[in-house]
Amino acid sequence: NLNRAFFTTMIMIIGIIRVAAALLLTPLTQRHLQPFAHARTDAENEVKLILQRIEEDTLKLRDEVENAYTQRCSIETLSQCSRGSFNGCSSVFPNQQCMAADELVVEACGGGGGNGCNALWDKTTSIVSIPSALAQGKDDNPTDPELIETACYTLLAEDYMRTKYENDEIFWDSYNVQPSWTYFGAHNGLFRKLPGTVDEECGNYDPRLRPWFVAASSGPKDVVLVLDVSGSMSDYGRMDLAKEAAITVIKTLTISDRVAVIAFSDYAYQVHSDSGTDLLVRATNENKNLLIDSIQKLTDGGATNFHAGFQQAFDALERTIEQEYTSGCNVAILFMTDGVRTAGPETDEVLSLINDSTQRLATLYNRDTKIFTFSLGAQADRLATKEIACSTNGIWTPVGDFDGDLVGAMASYYKLFALGLGDDTEFTAWVEPYEFFWTKKMGTTNSAPVFDRSVDPPLFLGVVASDVHMDAFEQVLGENAQSSTMLQRFIRLSTAQCPKIDLSDCQLEGLRYLAGGEEATCGMCNSTDYPGIIPTECPFKPDLPKNLWQNTDVEGVKYEDRACCEIGSNVPSEMCGIPDEIDTTEIDTSTNSIGLVLGITIPVLFVICCCGWLFCKHKKVSPPTDVPKEVVGTNALPVASVSSAIPANNAQVTYGGVTAVMPPSASAPPMNPAFHVRT
């Protein structure tokens, strides 16, 4: 009993000491931590102000483009547009300068390599890029009237883009950060950006493929791709087309989205990333790359069971929503097949499954689910996939075997969701930080949808965006751009708004018409009843310019010869760029062979001469009378004969018309490891 009382007393004393220590130390701890807490709060507030400024600038640019659209058909706009734009692949810019080393570093021009070279750009001029599949006219001009109109009206926004860049230079200078690009990507594939830079790959860039574009045009969403991997998909390259289409969609998703991929043949299964989850995963860059890798490994075989594919898709969605791993917004199921059902329940049962499941998601979870079906390949059966779309308030799109505009063919899902954002004038989207192509630094993009708001519903035109380097955020917050904390910050920004879709039957028919023409409609309305869906053409169609480009002076010239320059100049330089390697096999072989001869001959002659001299000295033997005097006791003649083939150190030699400086020795590497003979 005494022991128990002792231990009880000790425990009480320890407890009293802990409470007293806490009471005494808490004010002291608070006083020490308070400055850090205030500093953290100040940093967060500063970042909020930076983000707010960027968003406001993006919305101002949106307003400029929307205002420009209202003037697209004016005679003045069209006349200024003729030869008024610069092509990123073929034009010389009016105020081009070589980038300074502290502005950007273009590795393709040797920038950052200490050779005084970089690439040309123009801070006062915007450039236009168009996917090659859409630029079929002379000098890579577009022939589609709407594309020409887009180039014309976006030119009116160039003055604002130029002023914005000048203001950005002042603002970002306080953070020792370079301002980045401002641009507009149209729903038809045209792209205008400022500053103007030389396109490295001509005709390959399509803004509709970029996450910043789809994020701003569709908002947060849950996307399930259902891919047919049955044996019939091996015909006509349909399996490759399905993979390409699925990967095209996945690349456009952002951190505000959730995604899953279902593969089906006789049965269906979920294509997993390394996590192995049976839920939809957040579309981070890492998860997207893992899914793309898994899609590329899919093989075809078996029958075609539509019911199994849709059932697996709805099961994955419901599991995800129940566990609250969803985006909390709209749902899109993208069903891709060659259209031939050969196994499982009949089409009527498939339709019942879809309608019952979408109604269940709406009733239990308040989720609006849209079905998008795609018939892959010119020979694909189209009846079943179109019937599924028409019977479930969905959209069907035919995709050709060699569809040059696959992005446009897969665009129906984000164009539908874009209609839910037309009445929201404050919506902007952020994307996960990523490495910028030009600077190789981490950055992010803020974007906003652009509409013609004079019609109902507002007509989606495209997306404006502004790039920003992460340097400023890293400085203020002391966080790495790729940290989970930084990622969560942009996730919160990107999931703040959810578009509400409320379409009439005729508006839905208009979207079907956009997706696949008259063939894709379901007979619900006439083509004249598509308000706000189909753009109206300018009345002066014959007045559209035939040539958009101010000049095409460097058309067909390779990138290094169009872009690479010496810092401080304003023209390309032959001294810059990473030159092509030339075939130096013959040069190296001859050099090595002569070096080998020298390496063997000279030591042997030296040894022979020394032995002969010692022999003559000790034996008193005179040299033979039949040996010429000029050879006795010297190796001059062999060296002279070889040196006539090998230039002296640092001598100049011409190979095929190209002058090169020889290295210090015939077998040694050049003094400059980056030495190349320029072709």
Secondary structure as UniProt FT lines:
FT   HELIX           2..69
FT   TURN            70..73
FT   HELIX           75..81
FT   TURN            82..83
FT   TURN            88..90
FT   TURN            94..95
FT   STRAND          97..98
FT   TURN            101..103
FT   HELIX           107..109
FT   TURN            110..114
FT   STRAND          117..122
FT   TURN            123..124
FT   STRAND          127..129
FT   HELIX           132..134
FT   HELIX           138..140
FT   HELIX           145..155
FT   TURN            156..157
FT   HELIX           158..173
FT   TURN            174..176
FT   STRAND          182..186
FT   TURN            187..188
FT   STRAND          191..194
FT   STRAND          196..197
FT   TURN            202..203
FT   HELIX           207..209
FT   HELIX           211..218
FT   STRAND          221..228
FT   HELIX           231..237
FT   HELIX           238..252
FT   TURN            255..256
FT   STRAND          258..264
FT   STRAND          268..271
FT   TURN            274..275
FT   STRAND          281..282
FT   HELIX           285..296
FT   HELIX           306..322
FT   TURN            323..324
FT   STRAND          330..337
FT   HELIX           347..365
FT   STRAND          369..376
FT   TURN            378..379
FT   HELIX           383..391
FT   TURN            392..393
FT   STRAND          395..399
FT   TURN            401..402
FT   TURN            404..405
FT   HELIX           406..409
FT   TURN            410..411
FT   HELIX           412..418
FT   HELIX           419..421
FT   TURN            422..423
FT   TURN            425..426
FT   STRAND          429..430
FT   STRAND          434..435
FT   TURN            437..439
FT   STRAND          442..452
FT   TURN            453..454
FT   STRAND          459..469
FT   HELIX           471..477
FT   TURN            481..482
FT   HELIX           484..494
FT   HELIX           505..516
FT   HELIX           518..520
FT   HELIX           527..529
FT   TURN            531..533
FT   TURN            539..540
FT   HELIX           541..543
FT   TURN            553..556
FT   HELIX           559..563
FT   STRAND          564..566
FT   TURN            567..568
FT   TURN            574..575
FT   HELIX           585..619
FT   TURN            625..626
FT   HELIX           629..631
FT   TURN            632..633
FT   HELIX           636..643
FT   TURN            644..645
FT   TURN            649..650
FT   STRAND          652..655
FT   TURN            656..657
FT   STRAND          658..661
FT   TURN            666..667
FT   TURN            673..674
//
